[in-house]
Amino acid sequence: MATKKIKITPAKGRPMLYWVGKKPLDYIKSFPAQLIEVFNPEGKAGQIENPTYSELKDNWQNLLFHGDNKEVLGYLLANGFRGKIDLIYIDPPFDSKADYIRMVELRGGSDRKIQGEDYKLGEQIQYFDIWANDNYLQFMYERLLLLKELLSNKGLIFVHCDSNRNSYLRIILDEIFGAENFINEIIWQSSASGKTTKNMLPDEVNTLYLYSKSQDYSLNQIYMPLAESTKAMYKYEDNDGRGKYREFPLQKTGGPTPGTVYTYVDNKGNKYYPPKKGWRMIEEKLKALENDNRLIFRDGKVAEKAYWNERPSEGKNANNLWVDIANLQGNNPEMTDYPTQKPESLLDRIINLTSKPNDLILDAFCGCGTTQRVAQKLGRRWIGIDINKGAIQTSMKELQKLMIEQSKDDKKNGRQKTLNGDIEKPCLSLAHYQVNEYYLQLLRTEATELAIQHIGIERIKTDMFFDGTLGRNLVKIIDFNHPLTLLDLQLIRDELKKRPDENRNITIVCLGRELAIDPWIEDYNKKHPVNKLEVIELRTDKKYGKFLIYKPAEAKVDIKRGGGKAVIEIKDFISPSIIERLNGEEKLIKVKIPDFRSMIDVVLIDSDYNGKVFNIVHSDVPEKKNDLVQGKYEIEIPDKKTTVAVKIIDMLGEEVLITEDV
């Protein structure tokens, strides 16, 4: 598919926020999508090379995109999804000046220790949440403009944020969606024990802004659990089998009306006088309450009994203060060890409030896939996007586990009861795409952090070009997926021209460099007494060498034909990256791994691999963190000669693909 240029509707709302470098997004380029994997536990999934809405609307397949969400949103706009999304939820970076990590451990039990060492592989940097303020605002402005284009006229959008930038985002949302389309500011108590500092109150809440695209929208009735104080009001009991009750005073809310009773005579002939405001019920209703033992006369007042077991079982009507949803912590079974993961109960409330079965839900910062999992459980269609490879791998793994479970029980068949009592079957087909050929051999954020620690760089969190300082020098770390090139040097030179008062020299960190680099730098330094350039090449530098000498993981897999099946056995697997992490230089005793399967997170099998798209016909995703992959499989294969492919993903997210013609 050729690159397309897509026109974007300008924002016309008020008020408007201004920042340095604010630019409207008039057009966006749409890049091709590349199909990577497909999965359907109930049969071979369809393979759509470039998914369009017209192709999918009558034969839906859930979509997971790996790439910059700006480019993915452009792709969706160019392929018929404009105005087709019913609900958008985004949990974008908060500009919190924090680095987000996930803890990585080997399988087989974190309590298993060998010679005093455990199996923790350490922290894997997932992304940096460090922005210059104006860049952050432009980043969010562009993406919200695109999201509005995708939202249907009846659609709704949730934007999840915290106190770092919520006031700015509110104004940007007013500008893009219109202040008249603001619905709610929802406060979620995300923590019960916010961090206490000497001069600051604990911060325990997040903000969720809810906007519509027009006034033609509707919210569903949802309920929140009753507070303990409310439950405590049900303290009386008749011992007649109806359980506990509370008392509701009977009062008239308006002026006198026909049938209003000012004196009531009970069944025993006793006369009671109501308050001056009168009664809210006519005499016949009061008599019916008394006959049903529901009328109470106490201290000159009259009240009605309300029994606990006759209340709506759901609880009370939801409001915009959500204090009943706990954030994830400890050994919660939902935990995927992904940073900023939100509880499924939060997304369950959001999706039930603002959508109905079969609606299409989009999360453009999907992380570990919480939105997608909840949408899957509730029978919604969904699209997920993330730029982080680790996020996509985690999402794929968790979604496969869920879909397999949904397909197991033929009787329930994964169906969910909807708000209207109907039964809805979720879509069990999933396709994973990359947009703009978004490949990452090495996670940029992780490599940057490791280099910073290795060399002793002091990182600058406010500079969007340079990564830190080393002594008095500014430091620029070159993407480790390519050697240092003349183009990289030119970009550094252009940046320095924008900073005429900058007098520090520049240290460039890279994994390798082109042959033309050294003479270029030598000539440059002769002409520039300030801003001189020096290079630390981590693979050869005498002072900082032996860093990230990358060796790919290797697997020994036996694949044979046995009748109409492929008999597959993983004989061995080794990840030099995992071994290196376990046996760091500071460890005197080296760790031995008794079972190589501890290093394997997921095993995927394609019984008829075409060399391009991996059709997952078998997914071995251990249910628990401590479980190991099976390692031995028998898979149905075509009678004709076929290519069997086995994809092994290790605990650090590295993939090994083994194929065999059988």
C-alpha positions in Angstrom: 0.0 0.0 0.0 1.4 3.4 -1.0 1.9 6.2 1.5 -1.3 8.4 1.7 -1.8 12.0 2.9 -4.9 12.3 5.1 -6.6 15.6 5.8 -7.4 16.3 9.5 -10.2 18.5 10.7 -8.9 21.6 12.6 -9.8 22.2 16.2 -12.3 25.0 16.6 -13.2 24.9 20.3 -12.5 27.3 23.1 -10.6 28.1 25.3 -7.3 27.6 23.5 -4.0 26.8 25.0 -0.8 28.1 23.4 2.8 26.7 23.7 6.1 27.1 21.9 5.9 25.2 18.7 2.2 24.6 18.6 1.2 23.5 15.1 -2.1 22.4 13.8 -2.2 18.9 12.3 -3.6 19.7 8.8 -2.5 16.4 7.2 -1.0 13.1 8.3 0.8 10.5 6.2 -0.5 7.0 6.2 2.1 4.2 6.0 1.6 0.5 5.1 0.8 -2.1 7.7 2.7 -5.4 7.8 0.9 -8.5 9.1 3.1 -10.3 11.6 0.9 -12.8 13.4 -2.6 -14.1 13.5 -4.3 -16.2 16.2 -7.7 -18.0 16.6 -8.0 -20.8 19.1 -11.0 -22.2 17.2 -9.4 -22.5 13.8 -7.0 -20.9 11.3 -7.4 -17.2 11.4 -7.9 -15.1 8.3 -5.0 -13.3 6.9 -5.7 -9.7 5.8 -2.6 -8.1 4.5 -3.9 -4.5 5.0 -7.0 -4.4 7.2 -9.7 -2.0 6.2 -13.0 -1.3 7.9 -15.0 -2.5 4.9 -13.2 -5.9 5.0 -13.6 -6.3 8.7 -17.1 -4.9 9.5 -19.0 -8.2 8.6 -16.2 -10.5 9.6 -14.4 -8.9 12.5 -10.8 -9.6 13.6 -9.4 -7.8 16.6 -6.3 -5.7 15.8 -3.1 -5.2 17.7 -0.7 -2.7 16.1 3.0 -2.3 16.9 4.2 1.2 16.0 4.1 4.9 16.8 0.4 5.5 17.5 0.4 8.7 15.4 1.3 6.7 12.4 -1.1 3.9 13.3 -4.0 6.3 13.8 -3.1 7.7 10.3 -3.3 4.3 8.9 -6.7 3.7 10.5 -8.0 7.0 9.1 -6.8 6.1 5.6 -8.5 2.7 5.7 -12.1 3.4 6.5 -12.1 3.7 10.3 -12.9 7.4 10.4 -16.0 7.9 12.6 -16.2 4.1 13.3 -14.8 4.0 16.9 -17.5 3.8 19.6 -15.3 4.2 22.7 -11.7 5.4 23.1 -9.7 5.0 26.4 -6.2 6.2 26.6 -3.7 6.1 29.5 -0.9 8.2 27.9 2.4 9.2 29.5 1.7 11.5 32.5 4.9 13.6 32.0 5.8 12.4 35.5 9.6 12.6 35.1 9.7 8.9 35.8 11.2 5.9 34.1 8.9 2.9 33.9 10.3 -0.6 34.3 9.1 -4.1 34.5 10.6 -6.7 36.7 11.8 -9.8 34.8 12.2 -13.2 36.4 12.8 -16.7 35.1 10.0 -19.2 35.1 9.9 -22.0 37.6 9.4 -20.1 40.8 10.9 -17.0 42.2 11.6 -18.9 45.5 13.9 -21.3 43.7 17.5 -20.2 44.4 20.7 -21.7 43.2 23.8 -21.2 45.4 22.4 -18.2 47.1 21.3 -16.4 43.9 17.7 -16.0 42.8 16.3 -15.9 39.3 15.6 -12.2 38.9 16.9 -10.8 35.7 16.5 -7.2 37.0 14.6 -4.3 35.7 13.8 -3.8 32.0 13.2 -0.2 31.0 9.9 0.0 29.1 9.8 3.7 28.3 10.9 7.1 29.5 8.2 9.5 30.7 10.4 12.5 30.4 9.3 15.5 28.3 9.9 19.1 27.7 6.6 20.7 28.5 5.9 22.1 25.1 6.9 18.9 23.3 4.5 16.9 25.6 1.6 19.2 24.8 2.2 19.0 21.1 2.5 15.2 21.3 -0.9 15.0 23.0 -2.5 17.7 20.8 -1.7 15.8 17.6 -2.9 12.4 18.9 -6.2 13.8 20.3 -6.9 15.5 17.0 -6.5 12.1 15.3 -8.6 10.3 17.9 -11.4 12.7 17.4 -11.4 11.9 13.7 -11.8 8.2 14.4 -14.5 8.7 17.0 -18.1 8.1 15.9 -20.7 10.9 16.3 -22.2 9.0 19.3 -18.8 8.0 20.5 -17.1 8.8 23.8 -13.4 9.2 24.9 -11.8 8.8 28.3 -8.4 10.4 28.9 -6.6 9.1 32.0 -4.1 11.5 33.6 -2.8 12.8 37.0 -2.0 16.1 38.6 1.2 16.6 36.5 -0.7 17.7 33.3 -4.4 17.3 33.9 -5.2 21.1 33.8 -3.4 21.4 30.4 -5.1 18.4 29.0 -8.5 19.7 30.1 -8.0 22.8 28.0 -6.7 20.9 25.0 -9.7 18.6 25.2 -12.0 21.6 25.3 -10.3 23.0 22.2 -10.5 19.8 20.2 -13.8 18.3 21.3 -15.5 21.5 22.4 -16.2 22.6 26.0 -19.9 21.8 25.4 -19.0 18.1 24.9 -17.3 17.8 28.3 -19.3 15.2 30.3 -17.5 14.4 33.5 -14.3 14.7 35.5 -14.0 11.4 37.3 -11.7 11.1 40.3 -10.3 7.6 40.9 -8.6 6.9 44.2 -5.8 4.9 42.7 -3.7 4.6 45.9 -4.7 4.2 49.5 -1.3 5.3 50.7 0.2 8.1 48.6 3.8 9.0 49.1 4.1 11.5 52.0 6.6 14.3 51.9 7.4 17.0 54.4 5.8 19.8 52.4 3.2 18.0 50.3 0.0 16.1 51.0 -0.1 12.5 49.7 -1.2 12.2 46.1 -3.7 9.3 45.9 -5.9 10.1 43.0 -5.9 10.0 39.2 -8.2 12.0 36.9 -10.3 10.6 34.0 -11.8 13.2 31.6 -14.9 12.0 29.8 -15.8 13.8 26.5 -18.3 13.1 23.7 -18.0 14.1 20.1 -21.6 15.4 20.0 -24.6 15.6 22.2 -26.0 12.4 20.6 -24.6 10.0 23.1 -25.8 7.9 26.0 -24.4 6.4 29.2 -25.5 3.1 30.7 -26.7 2.7 34.2 -24.0 1.3 36.4 -23.7 0.8 40.1 -21.1 1.1 42.8 -20.9 -0.9 46.0 -22.6 0.6 49.0 -20.4 2.3 51.6 -19.9 0.6 54.9 -21.6 3.5 56.6 -24.7 3.0 54.4 -24.7 -0.7 55.1 -24.6 0.1 58.9 -28.0 1.9 58.6 -29.7 -1.5 58.1 -29.5 -2.2 61.8 -33.1 -3.1 62.7 -34.7 -6.6 62.4 -38.2 -7.9 62.8 -37.2 -11.6 63.0 -39.9 -12.4 60.5 -37.6 -13.8 57.9 -37.2 -10.6 55.9 -33.8 -9.7 57.4 -32.5 -6.3 58.5 -34.0 -3.0 57.5 -33.4 0.8 57.8 -36.0 3.5 58.4 -37.0 6.1 55.8 -38.9 9.1 57.2 -42.2 9.8 55.3 -42.4 13.5 54.3 -44.3 15.4 51.7 -42.1 17.2 49.3 -44.6 19.8 47.9 -47.7 21.7 49.0 -51.0 20.2 49.9 -52.5 17.9 47.2 -55.8 16.0 47.0 -55.7 12.9 49.2 -53.0 14.3 51.5 -53.4 12.8 55.0 -52.9 15.1 58.0 -54.1 12.6 60.5 -53.7 8.8 60.3 -55.5 6.2 62.4 -53.8 2.9 62.7 -55.3 -0.6 62.8 -55.6 -0.4 66.6 -57.5 2.9 66.6 -54.5 5.0 67.6 -54.4 8.5 66.0 -51.1 9.9 64.7 -50.4 13.5 63.6 -47.7 14.0 61.0 -45.3 16.9 60.9 -46.7 20.2 59.6 -45.2 19.5 56.2 -47.6 16.6 55.9 -47.2 13.2 54.4 -45.9 12.2 51.0 -48.4 9.3 50.7 -52.1 9.0 50.6 -54.0 7.0 53.3 -54.5 3.9 51.2 -50.7 3.6 50.7 -50.1 4.1 54.4 -52.7 1.4 55.2 -51.0 -1.0 52.8 -47.6 -0.4 54.5 -49.0 -0.9 57.9 -50.7 -4.2 56.9 -47.4 -5.4 55.5 -45.7 -4.4 58.8 -43.7 -1.7 57.1 -44.9 1.3 58.9 -43.1 2.6 62.0 -44.4 5.0 64.6 -41.6 6.2 66.9 -41.1 9.4 68.8 -44.0 11.2 67.1 -42.5 10.4 63.7 -43.6 8.0 61.0 -41.2 6.0 58.8 -41.2 3.2 56.3 -39.1 0.1 56.6 -36.6 -0.6 53.7 -35.2 -4.1 53.8 -31.6 -4.9 52.8 -32.5 -8.0 50.7 -35.0 -6.0 48.7 -32.4 -3.5 47.4 -31.1 -3.7 43.9 -28.2 -6.2 44.2 -25.9 -4.0 42.2 -25.5 -1.3 44.8 -25.9 2.4 44.4 -25.9 4.5 41.2 -22.4 5.4 40.2 -21.1 8.9 40.6 -17.8 10.6 39.6 -15.9 9.7 42.7 -14.5 6.2 42.4 -13.0 5.1 45.7 -14.0 1.4 45.5 -11.5 0.2 42.9 -8.2 -0.8 44.3 -5.0 -0.4 42.2 -2.9 -3.5 41.6 -0.3 -4.5 44.1 1.3 -7.5 45.7 0.5 -10.9 44.3 -2.7 -9.8 42.5 -3.3 -12.5 39.8 -3.8 -9.7 37.2 -0.2 -8.5 37.5 1.9 -8.8 34.4 4.8 -6.9 35.9 4.1 -4.1 33.3 4.6 -0.6 34.6 1.5 1.6 34.9 -0.8 -1.4 34.5 -4.4 -0.5 35.6 -6.8 -2.9 37.3 -9.3 -4.7 35.1 -12.1 -3.5 37.4 -11.4 0.1 36.4 -11.7 -0.7 32.7 -14.8 -2.9 33.4 -16.6 0.1 34.8 -15.5 2.4 32.0 -16.5 0.0 29.3 -19.8 -1.0 30.9 -20.7 2.7 31.4 -20.0 3.9 27.9 -20.5 1.0 25.4 -22.6 -2.0 24.5 -21.8 -5.4 23.2 -20.1 -5.5 19.8 -19.1 -1.8 20.0 -15.6 -1.0 18.7 -13.1 0.1 21.4 -9.7 1.7 20.8 -6.7 2.1 23.2 -3.8 3.9 21.5 -1.5 3.4 24.5 -2.5 -0.1 25.3 0.6 -1.2 27.3 0.1 -4.8 28.6 -3.4 -4.9 27.0 -5.8 -4.4 30.0 -8.3 -2.5 27.9 -8.2 -5.3 25.3 -8.6 -8.1 27.8 -11.7 -6.5 29.5 -13.2 -5.6 26.1 -12.7 -9.2 25.1 -14.4 -10.5 28.2 -17.3 -8.1 27.7 -17.9 -9.1 24.0 -16.6 -5.8 22.5 -14.5 -5.5 19.4 -11.2 -3.8 19.9 -8.0 -2.2 18.5 -4.8 -1.8 20.5 -1.7 0.2 19.7 1.7 0.5 21.4 5.2 1.6 20.4 6.9 -0.7 22.9 7.8 -4.2 21.7 7.6 -5.5 25.3 4.1 -4.2 25.6 3.0 -5.9 22.4 4.5 -9.2 23.4 2.9 -9.0 26.9 -0.5 -8.1 25.3 -0.3 -11.0 22.8 0.6 -13.5 25.5 -2.2 -12.4 27.9 -4.8 -12.2 25.1 -3.9 -15.7 23.8 -4.4 -17.1 27.3 -7.8 -15.4 27.6 -9.0 -16.5 24.1 -7.9 -20.1 24.7 -9.8 -20.1 28.0 -12.9 -18.6 26.3 -12.9 -21.2 23.6 -12.5 -24.2 26.0 -15.9 -24.4 27.5 -18.4 -25.4 24.7 -21.4 -24.8 27.0 -20.4 -21.2 27.9 -18.2 -20.7 25.0 -16.9 -17.5 26.4 -20.2 -15.7 26.2 -20.9 -12.8 28.5 -24.2 -11.6 29.9 -24.8 -8.0 28.7 -26.5 -5.1 30.5 -29.8 -6.0 28.8 -29.6 -9.7 29.7 -28.6 -10.8 26.2 -25.8 -13.2 25.5 -22.8 -12.1 23.5 -20.0 -14.1 22.1 -16.6 -12.3 21.8 -14.6 -12.4 18.7 -11.8 -15.0 19.1 -9.6 -13.9 16.2 -6.6 -11.6 16.6 -4.2 -10.1 14.1 -0.9 -8.4 15.0 0.5 -5.8 12.6 3.5 -3.4 12.4 3.1 0.0 10.8 5.8 1.8 8.8 8.1 -1.3 9.1 8.6 -0.6 12.8 11.4 -3.0 13.7 13.4 -2.9 16.9 16.3 -5.3 17.3 17.2 -3.8 20.6 14.8 -1.8 22.8 16.1 1.8 22.6 15.1 2.8 26.1 16.7 -0.2 27.7 19.9 0.2 25.8 20.1 3.9 26.6 19.7 3.2 30.3 22.3 0.4 30.3 24.8 2.7 28.5 24.1 5.5 31.0 24.8 3.1 34.0 27.8 1.5 32.3 29.6 4.8 31.5 28.4 6.9 34.5 26.5 9.4 32.5 24.4 12.0 34.5 21.1 12.0 32.6 19.4 15.3 31.7 15.7 14.9 32.0 14.7 18.2 30.4 16.8 18.1 27.2 15.0 16.6 24.2 18.1 16.1 22.1 21.1 15.3 24.4 20.8 12.4 26.8 23.0 13.6 29.7 26.4 14.9 30.8 29.8 13.2 31.4 31.9 15.5 33.4 31.5 18.8 31.6 30.7 17.3 28.2 27.2 16.9 26.8 26.4 13.3 25.8 24.5 12.1 22.7 23.7 8.3 22.6 23.2 7.0 19.1 20.5 4.4 18.5 22.3 1.1 18.9 20.4 -0.5 16.0 22.8 1.3 13.6 26.4 2.5 13.6 27.3 6.2 14.0 26.8 7.8 10.6 27.6 11.1 9.0 23.9 12.0 9.2 24.0 11.5 12.9 27.0 14.0 13.1 25.1 16.5 10.9 22.1 16.3 13.2 24.4 17.1 16.2 25.9 20.0 14.3 22.5 21.4 13.4 21.4 21.2 17.0 24.5 23.0 18.2 23.7 25.8 15.7 20.4 26.4 17.6 22.4 26.8 20.8 25.0 29.6 20.1 25.8 30.0 23.8 26.6 26.4 24.3 30.3 26.0 25.0 30.6 22.4 26.2 32.2 19.6 24.1 30.1 16.7 22.9 30.7 13.0 23.8 29.0 10.6 21.3 28.2 7.1 22.5 27.6 4.4 19.9 28.0 0.7 19.3 29.9 1.1 16.0 30.8 3.7 13.4 31.3 4.1 9.7 34.8 4.4 8.3 34.1 8.1 7.2 33.5 9.2 10.8 37.0 9.6 12.1 38.3 12.0 9.3 35.1 14.0 9.5 35.4 14.5 13.3 39.1 15.3 12.9 38.4 18.0 10.4 35.5 19.3 12.4 37.5 19.6 15.6 40.2 21.6 13.9 37.7 24.2 12.9 35.8 24.3 16.2 37.7 25.3 19.3 34.5 24.8 21.3 31.8 22.0 20.9 34.5 19.5 20.0 33.4 16.0 19.3 34.7 12.7 20.8 33.4 9.2 20.3 32.9 6.3 22.8 32.5 3.2 20.7 31.3 0.7 23.3 32.5 -2.4 21.5 36.1 -1.2 21.1 36.7 1.6 23.6 39.6 0.8 26.0 37.9 2.4 28.9 34.3 1.4 28.4 34.5 -1.7 26.2 32.8 -5.1 26.6 29.4 -3.6 26.6 26.4 -5.1 24.8 28.3 -7.5 22.7 25.1 -8.9 21.4 24.7 -12.6 20.8 21.3 -13.9 19.7 19.4 -16.5 21.6 19.7 -20.0 20.1 17.3 -23.0 20.2 17.6 -26.6 19.2 14.2 -27.9 18.1 13.4 -31.3 16.7 10.5 -31.3 14.2 9.4 -34.5 12.6 6.3 -35.8 10.7 4.4 -38.6 12.4 1.5 -39.5 10.2 -0.8 -36.4 10.0 1.0 -34.7 12.8 4.1 -32.8 13.5 6.0 -34.1 16.5 7.9 -31.1 18.0 10.4 -31.2 20.9 12.5 -28.3 22.2 15.8 -30.0 23.0 17.7 -26.9 24.2 17.5 -23.2 24.5 20.0 -20.6 25.6 19.8 -16.8 25.8 23.3 -15.2 26.2 21.6 -12.0 27.3 19.8 -13.8 30.2 23.0 -15.6 31.2 24.9 -12.4 31.2 22.3 -10.7 33.4 22.2 -13.5 35.8 26.0 -13.7 36.0 27.0 -10.1 36.3 30.6 -9.2 37.0 29.7 -8.3 40.6 28.6 -11.9 41.3 31.3 -14.2 42.6 29.2 -17.3 42.3 27.7 -18.0 38.9 24.1 -19.1 38.5 23.4 -22.4 36.8 20.0 -23.0 35.2 18.9 -26.7 35.7 16.0 -26.4 33.2 16.4 -24.3 30.0 12.6 -23.9 29.9 13.0 -21.4 32.8 14.3 -18.9 30.2 11.3 -19.4 27.8 8.2 -17.3 28.3 6.0 -18.4 25.3 6.1 -21.0 22.5 4.0 -20.4 19.4 3.6 -22.9 16.5 2.5 -22.4 12.9 1.7 -25.7 11.1 1.8 -24.3 7.6 4.2 -21.3 7.7 4.3 -19.2 4.5 7.5 -17.3 5.4 5.7 -14.0 6.0 2.7 -14.2 8.4 2.9 -16.4 11.5 -0.5 -18.1 11.9 -0.6 -19.3 15.5 -2.3 -22.7 15.6 -0.9 -23.6 19.0 0.0 -21.2 21.8 1.9 -22.5 24.9 1.5 -19.7 27.4 1.9 -21.0 30.9 -1.1 -20.0 33.1 1.0 -19.1 36.1 4.4 -17.3 36.4 6.0 -20.3 38.0 4.9 -22.8 35.4 7.2 -23.9 32.6 6.3 -24.3 28.9 5.6 -27.9 27.9 8.4 -28.2 25.4 6.9 -31.2 23.6 3.9 -30.9 21.1 2.0 -32.9 18.6 0.2 -30.6 16.0 -2.1 -31.5 13.2 -0.5 -30.6 9.8 -1.5 -30.8 6.1 -1.1 -34.1 4.3 1.1 -32.3 1.7 4.6 -31.1 2.4 4.5 -28.2 4.7 6.7 -25.8 6.7 6.4 -26.1 10.4 7.5 -23.0 12.3 8.2 -22.7 16.0 8.6 -19.2 17.6 10.2 -19.1 21.0 10.0 -15.9 23.0 12.4 -15.7 26.0 11.8 -13.8 29.3 13.5 -10.7 27.9 11.2 -10.6 24.9 13.8 -11.9 22.3 12.3 -14.1 19.6 13.8 -17.2 18.0 12.2 -18.6 14.9 12.9 -22.2 13.9 11.4 -23.7 10.7 11.5 -27.2 9.2 10.0 -28.6 6.0 8.2 -31.9 6.8 
